[in-house]
Amino acid sequence: MGRKIETLEDFKRILYLWISPILIAALAIYNLVPHTGTRTALFYLATTRILIA
């Protein structure tokens, strides 16, 4: 990310913008795949998001 985090508010906003889509997607995947493979899907989602950052 090119911007500097100068205040706590900036940090909270960035954190919210990154965590919200991850949680929403995780809940969606969990509801769609409530049996085997859920952990794998969530792990894949989390690592993909981290690699993109």
URBEL-V843342 format. One record per backbone hydrogen bond with DSSP energy under -1.0 kcal/mol. NH is the residue of the N-H (numbers start at 0). CO is the residue of the C=O. E is the energy in kcal/mol with one decimal. If there is no record, write none. Layout:
nh->(NH;NH)
co->(CO;CO)
e->(E;E)
//
This chain:
nh->(10;11;12;13;14;15;16;17;18;19;22;23;24;25;26;27;28;29;30;31;32;37;40;41;42;43;44;45;46;47;48;49;50;51;52)
co->(6;7;8;9;10;11;12;13;14;15;18;19;20;21;22;23;24;25;26;27;28;34;36;37;38;39;40;41;42;43;44;45;46;47;48)
e->(-1.8;-2.7;-2.6;-2.5;-2.7;-2.6;-2.6;-1.8;-2.8;-2.4;-2.7;-2.6;-2.6;-2.6;-2.6;-2.3;-2.8;-2.7;-2.3;-2.1;-2.8;-1.3;-2.5;-2.7;-2.8;-2.7;-2.4;-2.6;-2.7;-2.4;-2.3;-2.1;-2.5;-2.0;-1.5)
//
